[in-house]
Amino acid sequence: MKRLSYFYPLLMVCSVGLLLGGCVIKPARVPTRHFALAPIPAPEHAPARAQPLAVEVGFVKMPSYLLRDSMVVRKSADEVEYLETALWAERLDHSFLQTLAQNLSMLLASDQARLSASERDRLVRRVSIDVEQFDVDTEGTGTLLAGWRLTAVGADKPTKIGQAHLTRPGPSPRGNPQAIATTLSALLAEFSRELEPALLESARARQ
């Protein structure tokens, strides 16, 4: 009985200590950050074209795994991880489309690369993108796998089709989600440069 009389007060002290410890010691909260794709920087002296090209970015289709708010890190060929505290500022397909339009405007030295157009007779071609993969793995390597096609405005049959499979090394995204946005922006810039000659060829064929 004497032992029990000491045990209960000790148990109460330990319980109170644990409760106070739980109230005082709280895990550090990681702030949520938002990111966006960045366009190609505009050169100080952009080349002038006698006839600036007019291009419409029709649509960008992406697989569902890329349409969540959270950024993605690819862990293997069949597994991805979502970073709950690193979010896209807007849906990735929308950001891809907007940034591609800006890139093409700069590369083609024209303000006519746009998302949609009211003056369709001024447009040369519409470019549409079907993205299969657009992510960064745990080592920091980014991959863009996408099909693209050019069509004349008002036509259904494509005038040119192509497939892009681009990879780019970068810093590991672990603890550094900014690396994901930077690497993917660089991949999109490279993809935009791949589209440029096809658009120029298409414009020449129309003349």
C-alpha positions as CSV (number, residue, x, y, z in Angstrom):
1,M,0.0,0.0,0.0
2,K,2.9,2.3,0.8
3,R,4.4,1.8,-2.6
4,L,1.1,2.5,-4.3
5,S,0.7,5.8,-2.3
6,Y,4.1,6.9,-3.9
7,F,3.2,5.5,-7.4
8,Y,0.0,7.5,-8.0
9,P,1.6,11.0,-7.3
10,L,4.5,10.1,-9.5
11,L,2.2,9.0,-12.3
12,M,0.3,12.3,-12.0
13,V,3.5,14.3,-12.2
14,C,4.7,12.4,-15.3
15,S,1.3,12.8,-17.0
16,V,1.2,16.6,-16.3
17,G,4.8,16.9,-17.6
18,L,3.9,15.1,-20.8
19,L,0.9,17.3,-21.4
20,L,2.8,20.4,-20.8
21,G,5.6,19.2,-23.1
22,G,3.1,18.6,-25.8
23,C,1.7,22.1,-25.5
24,V,5.1,23.8,-25.4
25,I,7.1,21.8,-27.9
26,K,5.4,22.0,-31.2
27,P,6.8,20.9,-34.6
28,A,8.1,23.7,-36.8
29,R,5.6,24.5,-39.5
30,V,7.0,24.5,-43.0
31,P,5.6,27.5,-44.9
32,T,3.8,26.8,-48.2
33,R,5.5,28.2,-51.3
34,H,4.1,28.9,-54.7
35,F,6.0,28.7,-58.0
36,A,5.5,29.5,-61.7
37,L,7.3,28.7,-64.9
38,A,9.5,31.5,-66.2
39,P,9.7,32.6,-69.8
40,I,12.9,33.1,-71.8
41,P,14.5,36.4,-70.9
42,A,14.0,39.0,-73.6
43,P,17.3,40.0,-75.4
44,E,18.4,43.7,-75.2
45,H,18.3,44.0,-79.0
46,A,15.7,41.7,-80.5
47,P,16.1,41.0,-84.2
48,A,13.5,42.7,-86.4
49,R,11.6,40.7,-89.0
50,A,10.1,42.1,-92.1
51,Q,7.0,40.1,-91.5
52,P,6.5,39.1,-87.9
53,L,5.0,35.7,-87.6
54,A,1.6,35.2,-86.1
55,V,1.1,32.0,-84.2
56,E,-1.7,30.7,-82.0
57,V,-1.0,28.3,-79.1
58,G,-4.1,26.3,-79.4
59,F,-4.1,24.0,-76.4
60,V,-1.8,22.1,-74.1
61,K,-2.9,18.7,-72.9
62,M,-1.3,17.1,-69.8
63,P,-1.7,13.8,-68.0
64,S,-3.8,14.0,-64.8
65,Y,-0.8,13.4,-62.5
66,L,0.5,16.9,-63.5
67,L,-2.8,18.7,-62.9
68,R,-2.6,18.8,-59.1
69,D,-1.6,21.9,-57.2
70,S,1.4,20.2,-55.7
71,M,4.8,20.0,-57.4
72,V,5.8,16.5,-58.5
73,V,9.1,14.7,-57.9
74,R,9.6,11.5,-59.9
75,K,10.9,8.7,-57.8
76,S,10.9,5.9,-60.4
77,A,9.3,5.1,-63.8
78,D,6.0,4.2,-62.1
79,E,6.1,6.3,-58.9
80,V,5.8,10.1,-58.2
81,E,5.8,12.1,-55.0
82,Y,3.8,15.2,-54.4
83,L,5.4,18.1,-52.4
84,E,2.5,19.3,-50.2
85,T,4.3,22.6,-49.2
86,A,5.5,23.5,-52.8
87,L,2.6,24.4,-55.0
88,W,2.1,25.8,-58.5
89,A,0.8,29.3,-58.6
90,E,-1.6,28.2,-61.4
91,R,-2.5,24.9,-63.1
92,L,0.6,23.6,-64.8
93,D,-1.0,23.2,-68.2
94,H,-2.2,26.8,-68.1
95,S,1.3,28.0,-67.0
96,F,2.9,25.9,-69.8
97,L,0.6,27.4,-72.4
98,Q,1.2,31.0,-71.2
99,T,4.9,30.6,-71.0
100,L,5.2,28.9,-74.4
101,A,3.3,31.8,-76.0
102,Q,5.7,34.3,-74.4
103,N,8.7,32.3,-75.5
104,L,7.5,32.0,-79.1
105,S,6.7,35.7,-79.2
106,M,10.3,36.5,-78.2
107,L,11.9,33.9,-80.5
108,L,9.9,34.9,-83.5
109,A,10.4,38.6,-82.8
110,S,6.7,39.1,-82.8
111,D,3.9,40.1,-80.5
112,Q,1.6,37.8,-82.5
113,A,2.2,34.6,-80.6
114,R,-0.9,34.4,-78.6
115,L,-3.4,32.2,-76.8
116,S,-6.3,32.9,-79.0
117,A,-7.0,35.3,-81.9
118,S,-9.9,37.4,-83.2
119,E,-8.1,38.3,-86.4
120,R,-7.6,34.7,-87.6
121,D,-6.7,35.7,-91.2
122,R,-3.4,37.1,-89.8
123,L,-2.4,33.8,-88.2
124,V,0.2,31.6,-89.9
125,R,-0.2,28.4,-87.9
126,R,-1.8,27.0,-84.7
127,V,0.5,24.9,-82.5
128,S,-1.0,22.3,-80.2
129,I,0.9,20.3,-77.6
130,D,0.2,16.8,-76.0
131,V,2.5,16.4,-73.0
132,E,3.2,12.9,-71.7
133,Q,5.8,13.7,-69.1
134,F,7.0,17.0,-67.6
135,D,8.8,16.5,-64.3
136,V,12.0,16.4,-62.3
137,D,13.4,13.2,-60.6
138,T,15.0,12.9,-57.2
139,E,18.5,13.6,-58.7
140,G,17.4,16.8,-60.3
141,T,17.1,15.6,-64.0
142,G,14.1,17.1,-65.8
143,T,12.3,15.4,-68.6
144,L,9.9,16.8,-71.2
145,L,8.2,14.2,-73.4
146,A,5.6,15.8,-75.7
147,G,4.0,15.5,-79.1
148,W,3.2,18.6,-81.1
149,R,1.4,19.5,-84.3
150,L,1.0,22.6,-86.5
151,T,-2.2,23.2,-88.3
152,A,-3.4,26.0,-90.6
153,V,-6.1,28.1,-88.8
154,G,-9.5,26.7,-89.9
155,A,-8.1,23.3,-91.0
156,D,-8.1,20.0,-89.2
157,K,-5.3,18.2,-90.9
158,P,-1.9,19.0,-89.5
159,T,0.8,20.5,-91.8
160,K,3.6,19.2,-89.6
161,I,3.9,17.0,-86.6
162,G,6.8,16.2,-84.3
163,Q,7.9,14.6,-81.0
164,A,10.1,16.1,-78.4
165,H,12.1,14.1,-75.8
166,L,14.2,16.5,-73.9
167,T,16.2,15.9,-70.7
168,R,18.2,18.4,-68.6
169,P,20.3,18.0,-65.5
170,G,19.7,20.2,-62.5
171,P,20.1,20.5,-58.8
172,S,18.3,18.0,-56.6
173,P,14.8,19.2,-55.6
174,R,15.1,17.8,-52.0
175,G,14.6,20.8,-49.8
176,N,14.8,23.0,-52.8
177,P,11.5,23.1,-54.8
178,Q,12.7,26.2,-56.6
179,A,15.0,23.8,-58.6
180,I,11.9,22.1,-60.1
181,A,10.6,25.4,-61.5
182,T,14.0,26.4,-62.8
183,T,14.7,23.1,-64.5
184,L,11.2,22.8,-66.0
185,S,11.4,26.5,-67.3
186,A,14.7,25.7,-69.0
187,L,13.2,22.6,-70.6
188,L,10.2,24.6,-71.9
189,A,12.7,27.2,-73.3
190,E,14.5,24.4,-75.1
191,F,11.3,23.0,-76.4
192,S,10.3,26.5,-77.7
193,R,13.6,26.8,-79.6
194,E,12.9,23.4,-81.2
195,L,9.5,24.7,-82.4
196,E,11.0,27.9,-83.9
197,P,12.5,26.4,-87.1
198,A,9.3,24.4,-87.8
199,L,7.2,27.6,-87.5
200,L,9.6,29.5,-89.8
201,E,9.5,26.7,-92.4
202,S,5.7,26.8,-92.2
203,A,5.7,30.5,-92.8
204,R,8.0,30.2,-95.8
205,A,5.8,27.5,-97.3
206,R,2.8,29.8,-97.1
207,Q,4.4,32.6,-98.9
